[in-house]
Amino acid sequence: MIEEIKGTNEKVNTLQEFTLMFWQNQILIDESKIPLGQCTTDILNLSDDYLVEMNTCRNALVGGMQTLFNPNIKKDLATVTEIQDKLNKVLDLAIALPPFYYLIDKGFGHSMLIDIFNSQPQGFVAMTDRNTHQGEVFHHFIFKLISIIDETIAFKKYISVMLDLYFEKLNKRNEEHYAVGVYSFFTDTKLLNEIRMTMPPMPTFDFTQTREVGIEYAPMRNPENEKEYLIAERIVFKSMGTFFHMDFFRALMKGHCPRRCHNCGKYFLLLSGHNTCYCSNIAPNQKNMGDTKTCRDIGAHIKETQKKEKRTPAQQEYDKVYNRLKTRKNRGKLTVDEWNTKVSEAVELMEKNKNGELSDFEYMEMMKKF
């Protein structure tokens, strides 16, 4: 009961529950002012290999916890150390995600199991027994930790598909047109079912529109003028998915939106009032060693070439795959026969998409495997 009535500014941020201050189009964390949508953009830029690592470590931790909570398995220091290592890998991955890298100490929990096993043997027994209060609390902590990984993977999948298939079609970049993109995505039940089929059948991978948060309105100093005061929203989140949803959809409401750069393929945050499809990062395809042109600098030339060629999105996706395969062949990672086979397979998929045998989502997912 005390925890329920405590002001959010008095609460300690944890992986299970954390509090953030929202004001205008920003998230305020200590001295940091983070634009709405930036955390979403960071998640979208996680590589596929990184997501695979997250899922692998998550599954390893699940196995470790099954051992830890099994009363029929004797736990010695070696076993506990092995499980602690699995826990640490997931902790590191979770704390590296926004907003936790602003909120949680990097070394949090990294010797928890070993310390309790060595110094409090009876406490360790209670903590690993689901029938005790300590065991239920620890089990809930692990569940929430695993949920962070699941919700991050699911969020990236759904939002990247929404942006790539529906937002890229928009004629304008503003709040009204973003609403059209969101509506089109959520009413495409066939696409949503296709995405859901690629996810494990667990609630933590669901993409629900209804989320619960705790909200307080609190006076604070204006971060842009210390002589002034303002009222900001202090919001309590009990899941990673809830935070991601608020960051993304509030960003859209303010005119901010992540967009995939048409040159390097990375996402960048397009702020309200702007409309460009190129980021300001150093372009990867420089002509000369040491060049520092940004994707935006060379974007106009690329766009002009694409206009002349009139390549469809499916053809552009094929071009990316073709170039990847060509690079592997030139580096000796593919034989000529392997190269020819894979290029033929990619062409066949492009034709199936053109003929309606593969949806845009199915086509994109299959092309990623090359």
C-alpha positions in Angstrom: 0.0 0.0 0.0 2.8 2.4 0.8 4.3 1.8 -2.7 1.0 2.5 -4.3 0.6 6.0 -2.8 4.2 7.0 -3.0 4.9 9.9 -5.5 6.6 8.8 -8.7 9.4 11.1 -8.1 10.2 9.1 -4.9 10.3 5.8 -6.6 13.5 4.0 -7.7 13.8 3.0 -11.3 14.0 -0.7 -11.9 13.7 -3.1 -14.8 10.2 -4.0 -13.6 9.0 -0.4 -13.2 10.4 3.0 -14.2 9.4 6.6 -14.3 10.0 9.2 -17.0 9.1 12.9 -17.4 7.4 14.0 -20.6 7.2 17.6 -21.7 6.2 19.0 -25.1 8.0 16.8 -27.6 10.7 15.5 -25.3 11.5 13.0 -22.7 13.5 14.5 -19.8 16.0 12.3 -18.0 18.3 14.2 -15.6 20.2 16.6 -17.9 19.2 14.7 -21.1 16.4 16.0 -23.4 15.5 13.2 -25.8 13.2 13.9 -28.7 10.0 11.8 -28.8 10.6 9.0 -31.3 14.4 8.8 -30.8 14.3 5.7 -28.5 12.0 4.0 -31.1 14.6 4.9 -33.8 17.4 3.4 -31.8 15.4 0.2 -31.4 14.7 0.1 -35.2 18.4 0.3 -35.9 19.2 -2.9 -33.9 20.7 -5.3 -36.4 19.1 -8.7 -37.1 22.2 -10.4 -35.7 21.8 -8.4 -32.5 18.1 -9.6 -32.2 19.2 -13.2 -32.8 21.7 -12.8 -30.0 19.0 -11.3 -27.7 16.7 -14.3 -28.4 19.5 -16.8 -28.0 20.5 -15.4 -24.6 16.9 -15.1 -23.6 16.3 -18.8 -24.3 19.5 -19.8 -22.5 18.2 -17.9 -19.4 14.9 -19.6 -19.6 16.7 -22.9 -19.5 18.9 -21.8 -16.6 15.8 -20.7 -14.6 14.2 -24.0 -15.1 17.2 -25.6 -13.5 17.3 -23.0 -10.7 13.7 -23.5 -9.7 13.7 -27.3 -10.0 13.8 -28.7 -6.5 15.1 -32.1 -7.8 18.3 -30.6 -9.1 21.1 -30.0 -6.6 22.7 -26.6 -7.0 26.4 -26.2 -6.4 28.6 -23.1 -6.9 29.5 -24.1 -10.5 25.8 -24.5 -11.4 24.9 -21.2 -9.8 27.8 -19.4 -11.6 26.8 -20.8 -14.9 23.2 -19.5 -14.4 24.5 -16.2 -13.2 26.5 -15.8 -16.4 23.3 -16.4 -18.4 21.4 -13.9 -16.3 24.2 -11.3 -16.8 24.1 -11.6 -20.6 20.4 -10.8 -20.6 20.9 -8.0 -18.1 23.6 -6.5 -20.3 21.3 -6.6 -23.3 18.4 -5.1 -21.5 20.3 -2.3 -19.8 21.9 -1.4 -23.1 18.4 -0.6 -24.5 16.8 2.8 -24.3 15.6 4.1 -21.8 17.4 1.8 -19.4 20.9 3.0 -20.3 19.9 6.3 -18.9 18.3 4.8 -15.7 19.9 1.5 -14.6 23.5 1.0 -13.4 25.4 -1.2 -15.8 26.6 -3.6 -13.1 23.1 -4.2 -11.6 22.5 -7.8 -10.5 25.7 -9.2 -11.9 26.7 -11.1 -8.8 23.3 -11.4 -7.1 22.9 -15.2 -7.3 26.5 -16.0 -6.4 26.5 -13.6 -3.4 23.2 -15.0 -2.0 24.3 -18.6 -2.6 27.6 -18.0 -0.7 26.4 -15.7 2.1 22.8 -16.7 2.7 22.3 -20.4 2.0 18.8 -20.5 3.5 17.9 -17.3 1.6 19.0 -18.9 -1.6 16.8 -21.9 -1.0 13.8 -19.7 -0.4 14.5 -17.5 -3.4 14.6 -20.5 -5.7 11.3 -22.0 -4.3 8.2 -20.8 -6.2 6.1 -21.6 -3.1 7.8 -18.8 -1.0 7.3 -15.1 -1.2 10.9 -14.6 -2.1 10.7 -17.2 -4.8 7.6 -15.6 -6.4 9.3 -12.1 -6.3 12.4 -13.4 -8.0 10.5 -15.4 -10.6 8.5 -12.2 -11.4 11.8 -10.3 -11.8 13.0 -12.9 -14.3 9.7 -12.9 -16.2 9.9 -9.1 -16.5 13.5 -9.3 -17.7 12.6 -11.9 -20.4 9.6 -9.8 -21.4 11.9 -6.8 -22.1 13.6 -9.0 -24.8 10.4 -10.3 -26.2 8.7 -6.9 -26.4 11.7 -5.3 -28.0 11.9 -8.0 -30.7 8.1 -7.8 -31.4 8.1 -4.0 -31.4 10.9 -3.7 -33.9 9.2 -6.2 -36.2 5.8 -4.6 -36.2 6.9 -1.0 -36.4 9.5 -1.6 -39.1 6.9 -3.3 -41.3 4.4 -0.5 -40.6 6.9 2.2 -41.6 8.3 0.4 -44.7 5.0 -0.8 -46.2 2.6 2.0 -45.2 4.5 5.2 -44.3 6.8 5.2 -47.3 3.7 5.5 -49.5 2.6 8.7 -47.8 2.6 11.8 -50.0 3.3 14.1 -47.0 5.0 13.9 -43.7 2.8 15.3 -41.0 0.5 14.2 -38.2 -2.6 13.8 -40.4 -0.8 11.6 -42.9 0.9 9.5 -40.2 -2.7 8.8 -38.8 -3.6 7.5 -42.3 -0.5 5.2 -42.2 -1.4 3.9 -38.7 -5.0 3.3 -39.7 -4.0 1.4 -42.9 -1.6 -0.8 -41.0 -4.0 -1.8 -38.2 -6.9 -2.5 -40.6 -4.7 -4.8 -42.7 -5.6 -8.0 -40.8 -3.9 -10.2 -43.4 -0.6 -8.5 -42.8 -1.0 -8.5 -39.1 -1.6 -12.2 -39.1 1.4 -12.8 -41.3 3.6 -10.9 -38.9 2.1 -12.7 -35.9 2.9 -16.1 -37.5 6.6 -15.2 -37.5 6.5 -14.6 -33.7 6.4 -17.2 -30.8 2.8 -17.8 -29.6 3.3 -15.9 -26.3 1.6 -12.8 -24.9 4.9 -10.9 -24.6 5.1 -10.9 -28.4 1.6 -9.5 -28.9 1.3 -6.0 -30.4 -1.7 -4.6 -28.5 -2.9 -1.0 -28.9 -4.2 -0.7 -25.3 -1.6 0.0 -22.6 -1.8 1.0 -19.0 0.4 3.6 -17.3 0.4 5.7 -14.2 0.4 9.4 -14.7 1.1 12.4 -12.4 1.2 16.1 -13.3 4.0 17.8 -11.6 5.5 21.3 -11.6 9.2 21.6 -12.5 11.7 24.1 -13.7 11.7 24.8 -17.4 14.7 22.9 -18.7 15.2 25.7 -21.3 14.8 28.6 -18.8 15.5 28.0 -15.1 13.6 31.2 -14.1 10.4 29.7 -15.3 8.2 26.8 -14.1 6.0 24.4 -16.0 3.7 21.4 -15.6 5.0 18.2 -17.0 3.7 14.6 -17.1 5.5 12.1 -14.9 4.6 8.6 -16.3 5.2 5.3 -14.6 5.8 2.3 -16.9 5.5 -1.4 -15.9 6.6 -2.8 -19.2 9.0 -2.1 -22.0 6.3 -2.5 -24.6 4.2 0.2 -23.0 7.1 2.7 -23.1 7.9 1.9 -26.7 4.2 2.5 -27.7 4.1 5.8 -25.9 7.4 7.0 -27.4 6.4 6.0 -31.0 2.7 7.1 -31.1 3.3 10.4 -29.1 6.1 11.1 -31.6 3.7 10.7 -34.4 1.2 13.0 -32.7 4.0 15.7 -32.5 4.9 15.2 -36.1 8.1 13.2 -35.4 8.6 9.9 -37.2 11.4 7.4 -37.7 12.2 6.9 -41.4 14.5 4.5 -43.2 17.3 6.3 -45.1 17.0 5.6 -48.8 20.8 5.4 -49.1 22.3 3.6 -46.1 19.1 1.8 -44.9 19.5 3.0 -41.3 16.6 4.7 -39.6 16.7 8.3 -38.6 14.3 10.5 -36.7 12.4 12.9 -39.1 11.4 15.9 -37.0 8.2 17.8 -37.4 8.2 20.2 -40.4 10.9 18.3 -42.4 10.5 15.9 -45.3 13.6 14.1 -46.5 14.4 10.5 -47.1 18.1 10.7 -46.4 19.9 10.8 -43.0 22.8 13.1 -42.1 25.2 10.2 -41.2 28.4 9.6 -43.2 27.4 7.8 -46.4 28.8 4.2 -46.6 29.1 4.3 -50.4 31.8 7.0 -50.8 33.7 7.1 -54.1 37.0 8.0 -52.6 38.7 6.9 -49.3 38.3 9.5 -46.7 35.3 11.2 -48.2 32.9 12.6 -45.5 29.8 13.2 -47.6 26.5 12.4 -45.8 23.7 10.3 -47.2 21.8 13.6 -47.6 24.7 15.1 -49.6 24.6 12.4 -52.2 20.9 11.6 -51.9 19.8 13.9 -54.7 22.1 12.2 -57.2 20.8 8.8 -56.2 17.2 9.9 -56.4 17.7 11.2 -59.9 19.2 7.9 -61.1 16.3 6.0 -59.5 13.7 8.3 -61.2 15.3 7.6 -64.6 15.3 3.8 -64.0 11.8 3.9 -62.5 12.6 0.9 -60.3 9.6 -0.5 -58.2 10.1 -1.2 -54.5 10.3 -4.9 -55.2 13.0 -4.3 -57.8 14.9 -2.1 -55.4 14.8 -4.8 -52.8 16.1 -7.2 -55.4 18.9 -4.8 -56.3 20.0 -4.8 -52.6 20.1 -8.6 -52.5 22.0 -8.7 -55.9 24.6 -6.3 -54.6 25.0 -8.3 -51.3 25.5 -11.6 -53.3 27.9 -9.9 -55.7 30.0 -8.7 -52.8 30.1 -12.2 -51.3 31.1 -13.7 -54.7 33.9 -11.1 -55.2 35.2 -11.9 -51.7 35.3 -15.6 -52.4 32.5 -16.5 -50.0 30.3 -17.8 -52.9 31.4 -19.9 -55.8 30.2 -18.8 -59.3 27.6 -21.7 -59.3 26.3 -20.7 -55.9 26.1 -17.1 -57.0 24.1 -18.0 -60.1 21.7 -20.2 -58.1 21.0 -17.6 -55.5 20.5 -14.8 -58.0 18.0 -17.0 -59.9 16.2 -17.7 -56.6 16.0 -14.0 -55.9 14.6 -13.3 -59.4 12.0 -16.0 -59.0 10.8 -14.4 -55.7 10.6 -11.0 -57.3 8.5 -12.5 -60.1 6.2 -14.2 -57.6 5.7 -10.9 -55.8 4.9 -9.2 -59.0 2.3 -11.9 -59.9 0.7 -11.7 -56.5 1.9 -15.1 -55.3 3.8 -13.5 -52.5 2.7 -10.5 -50.4 5.0 -7.6 -49.9 5.7 -8.7 -46.4 6.4 -12.3 -47.4 8.7 -11.1 -50.2 10.7 -8.8 -47.9 11.1 -11.5 -45.2 12.3 -14.0 -47.8 14.7 -11.6 -49.4 16.3 -10.9 -46.0 17.5 -14.5 -45.9 19.9 -14.1 -48.8 
